Amino acid sequence: MTSYGMPYLLEDKTGNLTGSHFVDINDRLRLMLRCTTRGSTHATYIICNTTAGTEPVVTLNFGSNNSLGTIAFGSGPQVPMSSFLESSPNGSAKSRTFTGSDGNQYRWSWRTTQSEEWTCTNASNHQVASYSLKVPGEPEYDHSSGCVLTIEEAYPHLAAEMLASLTIMRHIVAHDL
């Protein structure tokens, strides 16, 4: 993979939790979040790394009344979202940790910086990803929400996990869970 000396800047095409495409501005990485089932008892979303194909790499199943459900990576077992993304010791639902496939711990936190809606740090408190909303007053863009998921260049192997965990965190805040 080409090294640009810059993070992956994944433009969120819709900004919607119900589905979007996340495309790196240098076209190094493309992810898709898509709702495949929505009913009164559950909703299912898949994440595909469309850079490498169209097979789902993550499946998110939310329960009734928008409750947290399960997450599965590839064809792996379904794990409760509350076990995958554990609440922080301070008890805030808006700050949770997960263990990545690389064995390291990461923490998503809501509005801890002025310029980012979400920030993901590693165990050393180094920022590895963030999600920024469109800046108020910024002009409208064709085919873009103006929101950006940024993943540091050293972490593309965690991109699907970052999007999955971010989606769950955004769901928690959107539904006040």
Secondary structure as GFF3:
##gff-version 3
##sequence-region A 1 177
A	DSSP	beta_strand	8	12	.	.	.	ID=ss1
A	DSSP	beta_strand	19	24	.	.	.	ID=ss2
A	DSSP	beta_strand	30	38	.	.	.	ID=ss3
A	DSSP	beta_strand	43	49	.	.	.	ID=ss4
A	DSSP	beta_strand	56	62	.	.	.	ID=ss5
A	DSSP	three_ten_helix	64	66	.	.	.	ID=ss6
A	DSSP	beta_strand	70	73	.	.	.	ID=ss7
A	DSSP	beta_strand	79	80	.	.	.	ID=ss8
A	DSSP	alpha_helix	81	84	.	.	.	ID=ss9
A	DSSP	beta_strand	86	87	.	.	.	ID=ss10
A	DSSP	beta_strand	95	99	.	.	.	ID=ss11
A	DSSP	beta_strand	105	110	.	.	.	ID=ss12
A	DSSP	beta_strand	118	122	.	.	.	ID=ss13
A	DSSP	beta_strand	127	132	.	.	.	ID=ss14
A	DSSP	beta_strand	147	151	.	.	.	ID=ss15
A	DSSP	three_ten_helix	156	158	.	.	.	ID=ss16
A	DSSP	alpha_helix	159	174	.	.	.	ID=ss17
###
